Amino acid sequence: MPQADTAERLQKVLAAAGVGSRRACEDLIFRRRVTVNGKVAKLGDKADPATDEIRVDGARVVTDTKLAYIALNKPRGVVASLDDEKGRTELADFLAQFPMRLHHVGRLDADSEGLLLLTNDGELTNKLTHPSYGVPKTYLAEVINGPLPRNVGRQLLAGVELEDGPAKVDTFRLVDAVGKTAQIEITLHEGRKHIVRRMLDAVGHPVTRLIRTSIGPIRLGNLRTGGFRHLSNAEVAALFKAVGD
C-alpha cells in the first residue's frame, strides 16, 4: 500500500501524467478502465505516482515525474558515449541541458545518424536492448556498387553469414536508385555491433550513409538533426507494450 504522505487522489495523479482533465480521469475510473497494481480502481482511491503501476485500458501510464523518455536525432559524427577516449563530440554534450542523468538505449555508431532514445528508466532500457525481446529497428541506408541486383533483398531476408554468425533482415525495400547509388529501407531486430553495415558489405554494397528511422513504435519523423522531443504518453505506453509490459 502507498504511504499516506506520498499518495494522492488517483484522478489527480492521472491528470498530472497528461491522461486528461481531472473530470475526464474520474470518468475513466468510474468506467473501470483504470487499474492500480493490477486491481481495478474505484473513485476515491489514492495512488503513489512514484511507485504504483497504473494502467488505463491495459496500457501503462508513467506517473513518476522523475522519469524521462526522449527521442534524439543524433547527428553524424557524434559518439553515443558519455566518455569518448578519442576526444570526439560525444552524447554528453547534448545531455548537459537536461537536469536528470540520462543514458542512451542501444547502439548507434559515430558514422550513423538518426533516432536514439534517451531515458533514466533502467528497467525499460534493459528490456529494449535485450535480444530476447526482439524490438525491431528500421534504417534507411545509402549504398554503392549499384544498380542493385534483384536477389539482394532475397539474400538479406534469407540471411548472410558474418564472422560472428548468420544475420538476416525482417523486411527489405528499395526506396530509390540513381546510377550506382541506391537507397534501401531495412528492418531488423538484431543488435550486434555495426550489423547493418556488415550485412550490406557481405552482399557487396557498402553503406555510405545510415539513418535509423524507428525503434519499435517510435519514429524519427521530421525531427531536425541534433533536435530532441519528449515522448508522448501514448508513445511511452507503446514502448512498454513492445516489450510485453
Disulfide bonds with the S-S distance in Angstrom:
none
